[in-house]
Amino acid sequence: MASALACTCVTHFGQAPRVPPFHILSVLGDTSWRAVLRGHLQGALKREQVPVAKGFAPNTHADVLAEYAPCYRPEKDVLAPPVVPEWVVPYSDAVYGPRHDDFHRAGSGATAPQPTSPAHGDGAANGGDGDDRDRDGGGGGGGGAHPQARSSLPQPPPVELPERNITFFFSGGIRPEQLYYSQGVRQAVMRMVSGSGGKAGTDRGGKEGEGGLAEEFTGAWRRPDFIISTAGQHSQVLMVASRFCLAPSGWGWGLRLLQAVACGCVPVVVQDSVYQPLWDVVPYEEFAVVVPRAQLHRLPQLLDAVTPEQLARLQAGLVTWHRAFLYRHHSPAGLAFNYTLAALKKRLVSLNSAHYRRYHQRHRRH
C-alpha cells in the first residue's frame, strides 16, 4: 500500500476536492473518521437544494458526487498539458511570430490561415464540442497527428490578424441538463446571457429562482463585445480577435485553456478545486485570470476593471509562457515536454524528502 501511495501519476485533469464525499473509512475503520466523513457527505448532499453560486442552477445528486470525485493528488501527481488541435499551430505562429518571442497585433504584417478547410476546424464545429472527447483521449486525436501530417493538410490562404475588439469570447457545448459537465460553468454563462434556464433562446421560467434570471442581472452580459454561443464553428478566428476567452472544463480536462493561450487570448479560468496543467512550474497569475464560480456573475465588471496596462502585462505573460503548452511535434517552439519533466523532478524531490522524513522519524522512535 505504501508503494502505491508513493507512485506518481501523469494526468491531464486536476480535480482535487479537499475531502471526497465517500471514503472506505466511512464504513470500515475508526468510528471518529466515520462520523467526520458521514457528516461531510451529508453537508455535500445538501448542496443539491441550492445553487452553488448566483446564476447557477441547483445541482442534482449526480452533479454533487461528480464534483467531489478526486482525480488528482497534488502532493505526488503531475498535470501535463493535453495535445492541442492541429488548427492551433498556424494561429500560434501568426500571433507570436516565427520565433514565438513577440505578440503580434492587427496591422503588424503577421498572417493567419483562413479557416476554410475542415482539417483546421474546431473540435466544436457544427455545434459539437471538442471537450466531449477529452476523457476518452479524443483531445489528442484532434491534435496528435504525425508531424508530416501537417504539411499534407490543405493550406488555406493567409489573412491579416484581426483587431482584438472582442472583450470576451466563448463557444462550445452546453448540456444544460448535465451540470457535472464543466461544473455548471458553461450552463451558468448561458443562463446569464439568455436570462433563461437553458441555452440561448430557450426559457424554462421567468423569474430568478424559477429557472430564469432577472433582466437587470443579465443585461451586463448582453453586450456587442461579448460573443457567447453554443456553436464552435470558426471559433479560432474569434479567439484571435478576442482579449479574454472563457476556459471551463468539459467532461474532465478541456482544451479551451490551451486554445486560448495559443491564440493570444487571455484565458479566464473558472474551475473550482481543479488544478491546471503545469500549475507548479508555470505562474498562471502572469497570463491568466482565475475567477471562482461565486464571482462568475460579476465577470463583466471584473473584465471592465482590467486596465490597458494590466492587459498588456497579461499578454506579455502569454508570450513568455505559451510555449509550455505546445509540444514539439506540433511546433519547434514547443516546450510542454520540458516543463512536464520539470514538474516530475519537483515531485521526485518532494517524495524523496517525504521518504527521508518518515525513515528518520521511524528510526528515532526505535
TORKOL-4160 file (C-alpha; in steps of 0.2 Angstrom, whole numbers, padded with zeros to 4 digits, m for minus):
366
<pt num="1" X="0000" Y="0000" Z="0000"/>
<pt num="2" X="0014" Y="0012" Z="0004"/>
<pt num="3" X="0022" Y="0009" Z="m0013"/>
<pt num="4" X="0006" Y="0013" Z="m0022"/>
<pt num="5" X="0004" Y="0029" Z="m0012"/>
<pt num="6" X="0021" Y="0034" Z="m0017"/>
<pt num="7" X="0018" Y="0031" Z="m0036"/>
<pt num="8" X="0017" Y="0047" Z="m0046"/>
<pt num="9" X="0004" Y="0048" Z="m0060"/>
<pt num="10" X="0004" Y="0059" Z="m0075"/>
<pt num="11" X="m0013" Y="0065" Z="m0079"/>
<pt num="12" X="m0022" Y="0079" Z="m0088"/>
<pt num="13" X="m0037" Y="0083" Z="m0076"/>
<pt num="14" X="m0033" Y="0090" Z="m0059"/>
<pt num="15" X="m0049" Y="0089" Z="m0050"/>
<pt num="16" X="m0044" Y="0088" Z="m0031"/>
<pt num="17" X="m0058" Y="0092" Z="m0019"/>
<pt num="18" X="m0052" Y="0094" Z="m0001"/>
<pt num="19" X="m0062" Y="0079" Z="0006"/>
<pt num="20" X="m0072" Y="0067" Z="m0005"/>
<pt num="21" X="m0090" Y="0063" Z="0000"/>
<pt num="22" X="m0087" Y="0045" Z="0002"/>
<pt num="23" X="m0072" Y="0036" Z="0009"/>
<pt num="24" X="m0069" Y="0017" Z="0014"/>
<pt num="25" X="m0067" Y="0023" Z="0032"/>
<pt num="26" X="m0085" Y="0029" Z="0032"/>
<pt num="27" X="m0090" Y="0011" Z="0033"/>
<pt num="28" X="m0074" Y="0002" Z="0040"/>
<pt num="29" X="m0061" Y="0008" Z="0052"/>
<pt num="30" X="m0061" Y="0021" Z="0065"/>
<pt num="31" X="m0078" Y="0027" Z="0072"/>
<pt num="32" X="m0071" Y="0045" Z="0073"/>
<pt num="33" X="m0066" Y="0045" Z="0054"/>
<pt num="34" X="m0083" Y="0038" Z="0051"/>
<pt num="35" X="m0093" Y="0052" Z="0059"/>
<pt num="36" X="m0082" Y="0065" Z="0051"/>
<pt num="37" X="m0084" Y="0059" Z="0034"/>
<pt num="38" X="m0103" Y="0055" Z="0035"/>
<pt num="39" X="m0106" Y="0072" Z="0041"/>
<pt num="40" X="m0096" Y="0079" Z="0027"/>
<pt num="41" X="m0106" Y="0068" Z="0015"/>
<pt num="42" X="m0122" Y="0075" Z="0022"/>
<pt num="43" X="m0117" Y="0093" Z="0020"/>
<pt num="44" X="m0111" Y="0090" Z="0002"/>
<pt num="45" X="m0128" Y="0082" Z="m0002"/>
<pt num="46" X="m0137" Y="0097" Z="0005"/>
<pt num="47" X="m0130" Y="0107" Z="m0010"/>
<pt num="48" X="m0142" Y="0098" Z="m0021"/>
<pt num="49" X="m0156" Y="0110" Z="m0014"/>
<pt num="50" X="m0147" Y="0127" Z="m0018"/>
<pt num="51" X="m0136" Y="0133" Z="m0032"/>
<pt num="52" X="m0118" Y="0133" Z="m0029"/>
<pt num="53" X="m0117" Y="0152" Z="m0034"/>
<pt num="54" X="m0128" Y="0166" Z="m0041"/>
<pt num="55" X="m0133" Y="0162" Z="m0059"/>
<pt num="56" X="m0131" Y="0143" Z="m0057"/>
<pt num="57" X="m0145" Y="0130" Z="m0057"/>
<pt num="58" X="m0147" Y="0118" Z="m0042"/>
<pt num="59" X="m0136" Y="0103" Z="m0043"/>
<pt num="60" X="m0143" Y="0085" Z="m0044"/>
<pt num="61" X="m0136" Y="0071" Z="m0034"/>
<pt num="62" X="m0125" Y="0065" Z="m0049"/>
<pt num="63" X="m0118" Y="0083" Z="m0050"/>
<pt num="64" X="m0113" Y="0083" Z="m0032"/>
<pt num="65" X="m0105" Y="0066" Z="m0032"/>
<pt num="66" X="m0095" Y="0070" Z="m0049"/>
<pt num="67" X="m0089" Y="0087" Z="m0042"/>
<pt num="68" X="m0082" Y="0078" Z="m0026"/>
<pt num="69" X="m0074" Y="0064" Z="m0036"/>
<pt num="70" X="m0055" Y="0065" Z="m0033"/>
<pt num="71" X="m0045" Y="0063" Z="m0049"/>
<pt num="72" X="m0028" Y="0071" Z="m0044"/>
<pt num="73" X="m0016" Y="0071" Z="m0029"/>
<pt num="74" X="m0006" Y="0087" Z="m0030"/>
<pt num="75" X="0007" Y="0081" Z="m0017"/>
<pt num="76" X="0013" Y="0067" Z="m0029"/>
<pt num="77" X="0005" Y="0068" Z="m0046"/>
<pt num="78" X="0009" Y="0078" Z="m0061"/>
<pt num="79" X="m0003" Y="0088" Z="m0073"/>
<pt num="80" X="0004" Y="0088" Z="m0091"/>
<pt num="81" X="m0005" Y="0098" Z="m0104"/>
<pt num="82" X="m0015" Y="0089" Z="m0117"/>
<pt num="83" X="m0011" Y="0090" Z="m0135"/>
<pt num="84" X="m0019" Y="0105" Z="m0144"/>
<pt num="85" X="m0028" Y="0103" Z="m0160"/>
<pt num="86" X="m0019" Y="0104" Z="m0177"/>
<pt num="87" X="m0028" Y="0121" Z="m0181"/>
<pt num="88" X="m0020" Y="0130" Z="m0166"/>
<pt num="89" X="m0002" Y="0129" Z="m0173"/>
<pt num="90" X="m0003" Y="0141" Z="m0188"/>
<pt num="91" X="m0013" Y="0154" Z="m0177"/>
<pt num="92" X="0000" Y="0152" Z="m0163"/>
<pt num="93" X="0014" Y="0155" Z="m0176"/>
<pt num="94" X="0005" Y="0171" Z="m0183"/>
<pt num="95" X="0001" Y="0178" Z="m0165"/>
<pt num="96" X="0018" Y="0175" Z="m0158"/>
<pt num="97" X="0029" Y="0176" Z="m0173"/>
<pt num="98" X="0041" Y="0163" Z="m0181"/>
<pt num="99" X="0052" Y="0163" Z="m0166"/>
<pt num="100" X="0037" Y="0164" Z="m0153"/>
<pt num="101" X="0045" Y="0179" Z="m0144"/>
<pt num="102" X="0033" Y="0193" Z="m0148"/>
<pt num="103" X="0015" Y="0197" Z="m0148"/>
<pt num="104" X="0008" Y="0202" Z="m0165"/>
<pt num="105" X="m0007" Y="0213" Z="m0167"/>
<pt num="106" X="m0018" Y="0218" Z="m0182"/>
<pt num="107" X="m0008" Y="0228" Z="m0195"/>
<pt num="108" X="0009" Y="0221" Z="m0189"/>
<pt num="109" X="0010" Y="0211" Z="m0205"/>
<pt num="110" X="0008" Y="0194" Z="m0197"/>
<pt num="111" X="m0004" Y="0182" Z="m0205"/>
<pt num="112" X="m0015" Y="0168" Z="m0200"/>
<pt num="113" X="m0024" Y="0155" Z="m0211"/>
<pt num="114" X="m0042" Y="0157" Z="m0217"/>
<pt num="115" X="m0052" Y="0143" Z="m0209"/>
<pt num="116" X="m0060" Y="0136" Z="m0225"/>
<pt num="117" X="m0053" Y="0118" Z="m0223"/>
<pt num="118" X="m0062" Y="0106" Z="m0212"/>
<pt num="119" X="m0044" Y="0100" Z="m0207"/>
<pt num="120" X="m0042" Y="0116" Z="m0197"/>
<pt num="121" X="m0059" Y="0117" Z="m0190"/>
<pt num="122" X="m0063" Y="0117" Z="m0171"/>
<pt num="123" X="m0067" Y="0101" Z="m0162"/>
<pt num="124" X="m0083" Y="0110" Z="m0158"/>
<pt num="125" X="m0088" Y="0113" Z="m0176"/>
<pt num="126" X="m0106" Y="0111" Z="m0181"/>
<pt num="127" X="m0112" Y="0113" Z="m0164"/>
<pt num="128" X="m0102" Y="0100" Z="m0156"/>
<pt num="129" X="m0088" Y="0102" Z="m0143"/>
<pt num="130" X="m0070" Y="0097" Z="m0143"/>
<pt num="131" X="m0071" Y="0094" Z="m0124"/>
<pt num="132" X="m0084" Y="0080" Z="m0127"/>
<pt num="133" X="m0070" Y="0068" Z="m0132"/>
<pt num="134" X="m0057" Y="0074" Z="m0119"/>
<pt num="135" X="m0060" Y="0060" Z="m0106"/>
<pt num="136" X="m0058" Y="0047" Z="m0120"/>
<pt num="137" X="m0041" Y="0054" Z="m0126"/>
<pt num="138" X="m0051" Y="0062" Z="m0141"/>
<pt num="139" X="m0042" Y="0079" Z="m0137"/>
<pt num="140" X="m0026" Y="0070" Z="m0143"/>
<pt num="141" X="m0034" Y="0063" Z="m0158"/>
<pt num="142" X="m0038" Y="0081" Z="m0163"/>
<pt num="143" X="m0020" Y="0087" Z="m0162"/>
<pt num="144" X="m0010" Y="0072" Z="m0161"/>
<pt num="145" X="m0006" Y="0070" Z="m0179"/>
<pt num="146" X="0011" Y="0064" Z="m0185"/>
<pt num="147" X="0022" Y="0079" Z="m0189"/>
<pt num="148" X="0022" Y="0075" Z="m0208"/>
<pt num="149" X="0003" Y="0076" Z="m0207"/>
<pt num="150" X="0003" Y="0095" Z="m0205"/>
<pt num="151" X="0012" Y="0098" Z="m0222"/>
<pt num="152" X="0000" Y="0086" Z="m0231"/>
<pt num="153" X="m0016" Y="0095" Z="m0225"/>
<pt num="154" X="m0023" Y="0108" Z="m0237"/>
<pt num="155" X="m0017" Y="0125" Z="m0233"/>
<pt num="156" X="m0029" Y="0139" Z="m0235"/>
<pt num="157" X="m0024" Y="0157" Z="m0240"/>
<pt num="158" X="m0017" Y="0168" Z="m0226"/>
<pt num="159" X="m0026" Y="0183" Z="m0220"/>
<pt num="160" X="m0021" Y="0198" Z="m0209"/>
<pt num="161" X="m0023" Y="0195" Z="m0190"/>
<pt num="162" X="m0040" Y="0204" Z="m0185"/>
<pt num="163" X="m0041" Y="0218" Z="m0172"/>
<pt num="164" X="m0044" Y="0211" Z="m0155"/>
<pt num="165" X="m0060" Y="0221" Z="m0152"/>
<pt num="166" X="m0070" Y="0207" Z="m0144"/>
<pt num="167" X="m0069" Y="0208" Z="m0125"/>
<pt num="168" X="m0075" Y="0191" Z="m0120"/>
<pt num="169" X="m0077" Y="0175" Z="m0130"/>
<pt num="170" X="m0084" Y="0158" Z="m0128"/>
<pt num="171" X="m0091" Y="0145" Z="m0140"/>
<pt num="172" X="m0094" Y="0127" Z="m0136"/>
<pt num="173" X="m0106" Y="0114" Z="m0130"/>
<pt num="174" X="m0118" Y="0117" Z="m0115"/>
<pt num="175" X="m0128" Y="0102" Z="m0110"/>
<pt num="176" X="m0140" Y="0111" Z="m0099"/>
<pt num="177" X="m0147" Y="0096" Z="m0090"/>
<pt num="178" X="m0129" Y="0089" Z="m0085"/>
<pt num="179" X="m0121" Y="0102" Z="m0073"/>
<pt num="180" X="m0107" Y="0090" Z="m0069"/>
<pt num="181" X="m0101" Y="0094" Z="m0087"/>
<pt num="182" X="m0090" Y="0109" Z="m0084"/>
<pt num="183" X="m0095" Y="0110" Z="m0065"/>
<pt num="184" X="m0111" Y="0120" Z="m0072"/>
<pt num="185" X="m0100" Y="0135" Z="m0078"/>
<pt num="186" X="m0105" Y="0134" Z="m0096"/>
<pt num="187" X="m0123" Y="0132" Z="m0091"/>
<pt num="188" X="m0122" Y="0147" Z="m0079"/>
<pt num="189" X="m0114" Y="0158" Z="m0093"/>
<pt num="190" X="m0128" Y="0154" Z="m0105"/>
<pt num="191" X="m0141" Y="0157" Z="m0092"/>
<pt num="192" X="m0133" Y="0174" Z="m0088"/>
<pt num="193" X="m0133" Y="0178" Z="m0107"/>
<pt num="194" X="m0150" Y="0172" Z="m0111"/>
<pt num="195" X="m0159" Y="0175" Z="m0095"/>
<pt num="196" X="m0167" Y="0158" Z="m0096"/>
<pt num="197" X="m0163" Y="0141" Z="m0088"/>
<pt num="198" X="m0156" Y="0133" Z="m0103"/>
<pt num="199" X="m0147" Y="0138" Z="m0120"/>
<pt num="200" X="m0149" Y="0154" Z="m0128"/>
<pt num="201" X="m0166" Y="0157" Z="m0135"/>
<pt num="202" X="m0174" Y="0144" Z="m0123"/>
<pt num="203" X="m0184" Y="0148" Z="m0107"/>
<pt num="204" X="m0188" Y="0137" Z="m0093"/>
<pt num="205" X="m0196" Y="0150" Z="m0082"/>
<pt num="206" X="m0197" Y="0169" Z="m0080"/>
<pt num="207" X="m0191" Y="0175" Z="m0063"/>
<pt num="208" X="m0174" Y="0170" Z="m0055"/>
<pt num="209" X="m0177" Y="0155" Z="m0044"/>
<pt num="210" X="m0189" Y="0148" Z="m0056"/>
<pt num="211" X="m0176" Y="0144" Z="m0069"/>
<pt num="212" X="m0174" Y="0161" Z="m0076"/>
<pt num="213" X="m0164" Y="0177" Z="m0071"/>
<pt num="214" X="m0169" Y="0195" Z="m0069"/>
<pt num="215" X="m0166" Y="0207" Z="m0083"/>
<pt num="216" X="m0155" Y="0219" Z="m0073"/>
<pt num="217" X="m0144" Y="0204" Z="m0069"/>
<pt num="218" X="m0142" Y="0198" Z="m0087"/>
<pt num="219" X="m0141" Y="0215" Z="m0095"/>
<pt num="220" X="m0122" Y="0216" Z="m0091"/>
<pt num="221" X="m0119" Y="0201" Z="m0101"/>
<pt num="222" X="m0128" Y="0206" Z="m0117"/>
<pt num="223" X="m0115" Y="0217" Z="m0125"/>
<pt num="224" X="m0109" Y="0218" Z="m0143"/>
<pt num="225" X="m0091" Y="0214" Z="m0137"/>
<pt num="226" X="m0096" Y="0198" Z="m0128"/>
<pt num="227" X="m0098" Y="0184" Z="m0140"/>
<pt num="228" X="m0105" Y="0168" Z="m0132"/>
<pt num="229" X="m0113" Y="0154" Z="m0142"/>
<pt num="230" X="m0116" Y="0136" Z="m0142"/>
<pt num="231" X="m0109" Y="0133" Z="m0160"/>
<pt num="232" X="m0090" Y="0131" Z="m0161"/>
<pt num="233" X="m0088" Y="0134" Z="m0180"/>
<pt num="234" X="m0073" Y="0146" Z="m0184"/>
<pt num="235" X="m0070" Y="0149" Z="m0166"/>
<pt num="236" X="m0051" Y="0150" Z="m0169"/>
<pt num="237" X="m0054" Y="0167" Z="m0179"/>
<pt num="238" X="m0064" Y="0174" Z="m0165"/>
<pt num="239" X="m0051" Y="0168" Z="m0152"/>
<pt num="240" X="m0038" Y="0178" Z="m0161"/>
<pt num="241" X="m0049" Y="0193" Z="m0161"/>
<pt num="242" X="m0053" Y="0192" Z="m0143"/>
<pt num="243" X="m0044" Y="0199" Z="m0127"/>
<pt num="244" X="m0052" Y="0186" Z="m0115"/>
<pt num="245" X="m0058" Y="0169" Z="m0118"/>
<pt num="246" X="m0068" Y="0158" Z="m0106"/>
<pt num="247" X="m0058" Y="0142" Z="m0101"/>
<pt num="248" X="m0070" Y="0130" Z="m0092"/>
<pt num="249" X="m0068" Y="0111" Z="m0090"/>
<pt num="250" X="m0078" Y="0098" Z="m0100"/>
<pt num="251" X="m0082" Y="0081" Z="m0096"/>
<pt num="252" X="m0065" Y="0082" Z="m0087"/>
<pt num="253" X="m0050" Y="0091" Z="m0094"/>
<pt num="254" X="m0054" Y="0103" Z="m0108"/>
<pt num="255" X="m0044" Y="0111" Z="m0122"/>
<pt num="256" X="m0051" Y="0129" Z="m0120"/>
<pt num="257" X="m0036" Y="0135" Z="m0109"/>
<pt num="258" X="m0023" Y="0129" Z="m0122"/>
<pt num="259" X="m0033" Y="0135" Z="m0137"/>
<pt num="260" X="m0034" Y="0152" Z="m0129"/>
<pt num="261" X="m0016" Y="0153" Z="m0124"/>
<pt num="262" X="m0010" Y="0148" Z="m0141"/>
<pt num="263" X="m0021" Y="0161" Z="m0150"/>
<pt num="264" X="m0015" Y="0175" Z="m0138"/>
<pt num="265" X="m0032" Y="0177" Z="m0129"/>
<pt num="266" X="m0030" Y="0179" Z="m0110"/>
<pt num="267" X="m0039" Y="0163" Z="m0103"/>
<pt num="268" X="m0052" Y="0166" Z="m0089"/>
<pt num="269" X="m0051" Y="0150" Z="m0079"/>
<pt num="270" X="m0067" Y="0146" Z="m0069"/>
<pt num="271" X="m0064" Y="0128" Z="m0062"/>
<pt num="272" X="m0066" Y="0127" Z="m0043"/>
<pt num="273" X="m0055" Y="0114" Z="m0035"/>
<pt num="274" X="m0046" Y="0110" Z="m0051"/>
<pt num="275" X="m0028" Y="0112" Z="m0053"/>
<pt num="276" X="m0022" Y="0117" Z="m0070"/>
<pt num="277" X="m0009" Y="0109" Z="m0081"/>
<pt num="278" X="0009" Y="0113" Z="m0075"/>
<pt num="279" X="0002" Y="0124" Z="m0061"/>
<pt num="280" X="0018" Y="0121" Z="m0050"/>
<pt num="281" X="0031" Y="0126" Z="m0063"/>
<pt num="282" X="0021" Y="0139" Z="m0073"/>
<pt num="283" X="0015" Y="0156" Z="m0065"/>
<pt num="284" X="m0003" Y="0157" Z="m0071"/>
<pt num="285" X="m0005" Y="0174" Z="m0062"/>
<pt num="286" X="0006" Y="0181" Z="m0076"/>
<pt num="287" X="m0005" Y="0177" Z="m0091"/>
<pt num="288" X="m0022" Y="0171" Z="m0085"/>
<pt num="289" X="m0037" Y="0177" Z="m0075"/>
<pt num="290" X="m0044" Y="0165" Z="m0062"/>
<pt num="291" X="m0062" Y="0168" Z="m0056"/>
<pt num="292" X="m0071" Y="0157" Z="m0043"/>
<pt num="293" X="m0089" Y="0152" Z="m0048"/>
<pt num="294" X="m0095" Y="0163" Z="m0033"/>
<pt num="295" X="m0089" Y="0178" Z="m0043"/>
<pt num="296" X="m0094" Y="0172" Z="m0061"/>
<pt num="297" X="m0109" Y="0183" Z="m0061"/>
<pt num="298" X="m0098" Y="0199" Z="m0059"/>
<pt num="299" X="m0087" Y="0194" Z="m0074"/>
<pt num="300" X="m0092" Y="0209" Z="m0085"/>
<pt num="301" X="m0087" Y="0221" Z="m0071"/>
<pt num="302" X="m0071" Y="0211" Z="m0067"/>
<pt num="303" X="m0065" Y="0212" Z="m0085"/>
<pt num="304" X="m0070" Y="0230" Z="m0087"/>
<pt num="305" X="m0059" Y="0234" Z="m0072"/>
<pt num="306" X="m0044" Y="0227" Z="m0081"/>
<pt num="307" X="m0033" Y="0242" Z="m0087"/>
<pt num="308" X="m0024" Y="0243" Z="m0104"/>
<pt num="309" X="m0008" Y="0241" Z="m0094"/>
<pt num="310" X="m0013" Y="0226" Z="m0085"/>
<pt num="311" X="m0019" Y="0218" Z="m0101"/>
<pt num="312" X="m0003" Y="0222" Z="m0109"/>
<pt num="313" X="0006" Y="0213" Z="m0094"/>
<pt num="314" X="m0005" Y="0198" Z="m0096"/>
<pt num="315" X="m0002" Y="0197" Z="m0115"/>
<pt num="316" X="0017" Y="0199" Z="m0111"/>
<pt num="317" X="0015" Y="0184" Z="m0100"/>
<pt num="318" X="0007" Y="0174" Z="m0114"/>
<pt num="319" X="0022" Y="0177" Z="m0124"/>
<pt num="320" X="0033" Y="0171" Z="m0110"/>
<pt num="321" X="0024" Y="0155" Z="m0106"/>
<pt num="322" X="0013" Y="0150" Z="m0121"/>
<pt num="323" X="0027" Y="0138" Z="m0126"/>
<pt num="324" X="0024" Y="0127" Z="m0111"/>
<pt num="325" X="0008" Y="0122" Z="m0118"/>
<pt num="326" X="0014" Y="0117" Z="m0135"/>
<pt num="327" X="0023" Y="0100" Z="m0139"/>
<pt num="328" X="0037" Y="0100" Z="m0151"/>
<pt num="329" X="0030" Y="0088" Z="m0163"/>
<pt num="330" X="0017" Y="0102" Z="m0167"/>
<pt num="331" X="0029" Y="0116" Z="m0166"/>
<pt num="332" X="0048" Y="0118" Z="m0165"/>
<pt num="333" X="0045" Y="0131" Z="m0151"/>
<pt num="334" X="0035" Y="0119" Z="m0140"/>
<pt num="335" X="0042" Y="0116" Z="m0123"/>
<pt num="336" X="0027" Y="0106" Z="m0115"/>
<pt num="337" X="0038" Y="0090" Z="m0113"/>
<pt num="338" X="0052" Y="0100" Z="m0105"/>
<pt num="339" X="0040" Y="0108" Z="m0092"/>
<pt num="340" X="0032" Y="0091" Z="m0089"/>
<pt num="341" X="0049" Y="0084" Z="m0084"/>
<pt num="342" X="0052" Y="0099" Z="m0073"/>
<pt num="343" X="0036" Y="0095" Z="m0064"/>
<pt num="344" X="0041" Y="0077" Z="m0062"/>
<pt num="345" X="0058" Y="0082" Z="m0055"/>
<pt num="346" X="0049" Y="0093" Z="m0042"/>
<pt num="347" X="0038" Y="0078" Z="m0037"/>
<pt num="348" X="0054" Y="0067" Z="m0036"/>
<pt num="349" X="0062" Y="0079" Z="m0024"/>
<pt num="350" X="0046" Y="0080" Z="m0014"/>
<pt num="351" X="0043" Y="0062" Z="m0012"/>
<pt num="352" X="0062" Y="0058" Z="m0008"/>
<pt num="353" X="0060" Y="0071" Z="0005"/>
<pt num="354" X="0045" Y="0063" Z="0012"/>
<pt num="355" X="0053" Y="0046" Z="0012"/>
<pt num="356" X="0068" Y="0053" Z="0021"/>
<pt num="357" X="0057" Y="0061" Z="0035"/>
<pt num="358" X="0047" Y="0046" Z="0038"/>
<pt num="359" X="0063" Y="0035" Z="0038"/>
<pt num="360" X="0071" Y="0045" Z="0051"/>
<pt num="361" X="0056" Y="0048" Z="0061"/>
<pt num="362" X="0053" Y="0029" Z="0062"/>
<pt num="363" X="0071" Y="0026" Z="0067"/>
<pt num="364" X="0071" Y="0039" Z="0080"/>
<pt num="365" X="0056" Y="0030" Z="0089"/>
<pt num="366" X="0066" Y="0014" Z="0089"/>
